[in-house]
């Protein structure tokens, strides 16, 4: 099924490989061991093309790798739990034969449940000095942090999530322990990696259908001076389509009047969305016309084609003809030219919501799109202009919809903004 790169210090990688061997998955786990965190970037960039996914020994390695790749795709790490912190504290107690009242600790911010863990102790340490680290933090900086506190008599030792730091502290005579993960956490992380890759694999081989239509083709025909001009145009359009077809290893079917259908796989289509966008632009420029695109996924060619047809109809409703995708489970994805995708389910099982929207004459799909847009943009407040611009509708229609949502208790008017000297100030709303 493929290879998974396992990256971390030697002790952690050996434990991960041991657990992976016990689980007998269909994936091959390949070790990538580093001595110092400074080696991570070079190691992952050199070997990223050799593996389908990465499993990192902990959050620290993950942060370094994510920063190096500028992506989170197929990156997994063994999450930290309170058991790891308890183990580090127990190791400290065992080595020193006493319970520390103060210690220093380094960890990634928001990735270790330090506060929640310590709340569970009846007698937690009185003083804990914490240093949060990221991919820019140097090993020397961490060592200096622990050493300075130790020399000043503020701590009885240090706990580090980097084994190299805890080992160096011990060599310098500072009581220290390594904050690591357990075999149980390792097993769970491997399970997550395998499940995600298997899901991705089966999605990748799902049927995908792209429907592309150069609109108003009849008008284009009427403009042609002769059939030769038309035939040359059709040949140029087909050449553009064939280049896309070749990229996604698809089968092309011409439906006439500027309509084309490409049958491929979901994985191939998703990898080449950027190529599809370029193709649309080329077709539109060549034909001097709008181009609508609908993509459908399904278990069979028929179900995928039905979804593609419905997606095409929805694309035509847009002023700027976005790419619309309908998945086999009904999920809709819209790609605007310069914006991130908008994802939403156009249905709901909430009967109360259905009745409210019906009374307001607003479709579930419209409400779901507005709700999804608010989540994507992270809006605490918005104007009807914002909705109109992002969802490609008239501001008049946007005002009507938001006004009705306010009446049925799904939106709230919260104030006004006025950045101009002319006209009325814009009303501010929030979904509730």
N, C-alpha and C positions, 0 to 999 in steps of 0.2 A: 504493500500500500504506500510505502514511502519512508523517508528517514526523518527523524526528529533530532535536532541538535540539543544536547544537554550541556549547559554552560554553568560553571561555578568553580569554587575552589575544590581541590582534589577530594577532600573528605565528603563534601556534599555530593559531588558527581558520582563517586563510588556508591554512595547510599542510593541515589536515584536509579542508577543502572541495576543495582541489586534488586530493588523493588520492581522495576520494569520487567526484569527477567522472570520474577515470580509470577507476574500478572499475565505473561505469555500473550502479549498483544500482537497484532499483525503488522506493527510498525517496528522499524529498527531504530534504536536509540544510540546516537553517536556522541562520544564524549569530547568536549572542548574545555580543557582545563586552563586556568590562568593562575599565575602566582601573585599578581598585583592587579587591582582594578584598572590601572592605566592601560592594561593589555586588552581590555574588553572590546573597545571600539575597533581596533585593528583586526581582532579575531573574528568578530561578527561580520564585518564588511567583507573580509576575505572569503568567508564560508557561507554567506547568506543564500547564495544560489544553489548550494548543495543539499539543502534541507527543505522540507515542506513547512516546518514550524520549529519554534525554539521553546524549550522549557528551561527556565532559569532557576537556580537554586534558592532564590529569595528575591524580595522586592528591590534590594540595592542593585543587583545585577540587571534586573529588568529596567530600572531607571536609566542606567548607563546605556543599555542596548537600544531602548526606545529613542533616546536622544541621538544615538549614532545613526539609526535607520530612518529617523523622522517619521515613524509609523508605528502603530500598535498591531497591525495585521499579523495574525498567526504568532503572536508573542504571548507566552504564558509563563507564570511564575508560581512557585509554591508559596501560598499566602501565609502570613504570620498569624498565629493564634496565641491565646494566653498561655497555652501549655509550653510554648517555646520560651516565653519569658520566665515562667515558673521553673523550667529546667535550668535556665541560665542562673537563676538565683540559687537553686538547690546545689548546682555545681560549685558556686561561689562559697556557699555555706559548708559544703563537704570539704573543699580544699582548705578553708581557713578555720574550720571547726568552730564557727561562730556566725551569728546572724548580723549582717551589716545594718547599721543605722543610716548610713549615707553612702551613696555611690554615684558614679557618672555613667551615662549611657548614651550611645549614639544610635540613631535609627531614622528611617525615612518618615517624613511627616505624613500623618493620616494612614500609614500602612501597618503600624503596630498598635494594638489596643492597649497602650500603656496605662492610661488613666482608668479605664474600665477594669483592667486586671488588678491594679493596686487597690481599688475600692473593695475587692473581694477579700483582702487580707484583714485579719483581726488586728494585727500590729504591723502596718506597713512601715517601711523605712522613713525616717523623719525628713531626710534631705536627699532629693534626687536631682542631679544636674543633667539636663538633657541637651544634646546637640542634634538638630535635624539636618540630615544630609541629602544631597541631590547628586546628579551626575557630574557637577563641577567641583564637588568637594574633593580635596587632595588627601591622601593618606597621612602626609606629614601634619596636616591641619588637625586631623582626628587624634593623632598620637599626642600632639601638643595640648589639645583640649583635656584629655585624660590626665596627662602628666602634670600640667599646671595645677589642676585641682588637687591632685595627690600630694604634690610638693608643698602646697599651701595648707595641708592638713584638713581640707574640707571634705575629703572622701576617704573611704576605707578600701577603695578599689574601683575598677571599671568594668562595664559590660559593653561589648562591641558586637555589631552584626557582621563585622569583617574578621575572619579568623586570623588574618595577618596582623591586625591591630592587637587582638587579645594575646597572640603569641609574643609580639614585640613587647607588650606591657609586662608580661611575665618575665621575659629576659632582663628587663630593667628593674625587676624586683617589685613590680606593682601587682597586687592580687587582681586577677582578671578572669572573666569567663566569656564564652562565645555564645551569642544569641542566635540559635539555629532553629531548624524545623525538625519535625518528627517523621517517622516512617508512615504514620497514619496520614499526616498532611501530604506527604509525598505521594502516597497511593491515590488520594483524592485528586491531586493535581494531575497526575498521569491519566486518570479516568476522564477528567475534563478535556485534556488535550486530545485523547483518542476519540471521544464523543464529538468534539467540534470538527475534527478532521474527517470523520466518517460522514457527518452531516454535510460538510462542504463537498465531499466526494459525490454523494448521491444527488445533491443539488446540481453539481456540475454536469452530471450526465442526464439531467432532466431535459425534456424537449423544450426548445425555445423557438418561437416564431416571430419574425420581424415583418411587419407590414409597413411599406413605405408608399406614400402617394403624393405625386406632384399634382397639386390642386388646379382646378379649372383648366384641365388639359384641352377641353373642347375649344376654349377661347384661344389657347396657344395654337391649335390646329388652324383656326380661322385666320390667324395673323400670318401664317406661313405663305410665302409667295408661290411655292410649288411643293409637290410631294417629296422632291429631293431634299429640300430644306428640312422638312419634317423628319425624313428618314435619317438625315445626318444628326439632327438633334437627338432622336431616339437612340442612335448608336453611341453618342457621347454620354447620354444619361446612363445607358446600359454599361458602358465602360466604367463609369464612376461606381455604379452598384456592384459590378463584378469585383472591383478592388476591395470593397467592403466584404463581399461574399468570400473572397479568398482569405481575408484576415481571420474570419470566424469559421472557416472551413465549412461553409454552408451550401445548401442546394437552392438555386435561384429558380423561381417560377414567375413568369411575366403574365400579368392579368389584363394587360391592355390599358389604353388611356392613362398612361403615367402611373400605373399601379404595379408594385412589385412585392413578392413574398419570398422571404429567405427562411429556410428551415435549418436550424443548427441546434446547439446545446446551450443550456442556460449558462454554464461556466464560460463558454467561448464568448457569448454575447456580453456578459457582465464584464469580462476583461477588456472589451473593446468599445465601451460606451463613448470614450473620447474620440475614437475613430468614427463612430456613428455620427457624432456631433459635427465632425469635419465633413463627412459625407453629405449631411443635410445642407450644410452651408454651400458646398460645391453644387449640389443639385439645384438649390434655390437660385444661385447666381447664374448657372447655365441656362435654366428655364425661365428666369425672371418671374418666379412664382413662389407661393408658399408651399412648404412641404410638411405633411403631417406624418407622424410615426407612432405606431402602436406596437407594443411588444407583449407577448403572452407566454406564460410558462405552464406546462401541464405534464401529466403522466403519459398522454398520447398526443399525436399530432393534432387530432380533432379538438381536444380540450384546450391545447395551447393556441390553436388558431381561433377558437371562439373567444378566448381571453384577449388575443391580439386585436381581433375585430372590435371588441368593446373598448379596448384601450385606444384604438384609432379614432373611434367616435368621440371619445373624451378629449383626445388631442385636438380635434377639429373645433371643439368648443372654445379653445384658447385663442386669444388674439395673437399671441406670439408662438403658437404651435409647439408647445413643449413636447418632449419625449414622455410618453406615458407607458408604464409597465403595470400589468395586472398578473399577480402570481397565482399559483394554483389554489391557495387558501383565500383568495379574494383581496389580499393586501394590494393597495395601489401605491405606486411610486411615481412621482412626477419630477422630471429633470428640467429646470429652467436653464437658460443659456449661461448665465453668469452666477447662479446661486446653487447652494447645496440642494440635494434632493429633499423632497417633501414626502413623507410616508404616513399613510393612514388607512384604517379599515373603514369602508363606507357603510358599515352596518352596526347595529347595536341590539342587544337583547334587553335593554332597559326599557320596559314598557312605559314607565312614567315619562322618560325622556322622549320617547316616540310620540306620545300624546301631546306633550308640550310643543314639540316642533311642528306637529301636524296642525295644531291650533294656530301657530304663527306662520303657517305656510312656508316653512323652511325645511329643506330636505336634510335627512340625516347626513348625507355625504357632504353637504355644504358646511354643516356645523362641525363635522369631524375634521374637515380641512382647516377651518378657522382655529379649532382647538390644537391641531397638529402644528400649525404655523406658529401659534403662541409658544408652544413648547420648544420648537426648533430655534426660534429667535430669542427665547428667554425673556419675553416681554412681561413686565409687571403692569404696563399700561400701553395703550395703543390708540390710534385715531382711525377713523373710517378711511382716511387717505392711505394709511399703512396697509389696511386689508385690501383695498382696491388695487394698490400697486403690486402687491405680492401675489394676489390671486387673479390678477388680470380681469377685473370686473369694473364696471363703471362706479364712480363714487356715489352716484345716486342709489344704485343697487346695494352698495356696501352700507350706506346710511340706513336703508330700509331694513336690512338684515340685522344690523346691530341694534337698531331701535326695537325690533321685535324680540330680540334676545333679552333685552333689558326688561321688556314687558312680562316675559315668562320666567324671569328670575335666573337666567343663565349668563347674564352680563350686567355690569354695573357702571353707571356714569360716575366718575370719581373726580372730575375737575375739567380745567381748560388750559390750553397753552396758546400763547400769542407771541409770535416772533416777528410779526410784520405790523406796519402802521396802517395797512389797508385791509378791508374785509373783516369778517367775523373771526374770532379766535376758534381754534379747533377743539372740539370736545375730546376728553380723554376717557377711555373705558378700560375695564378689566373683566376678564371672564371669571365666573364664580361657579 
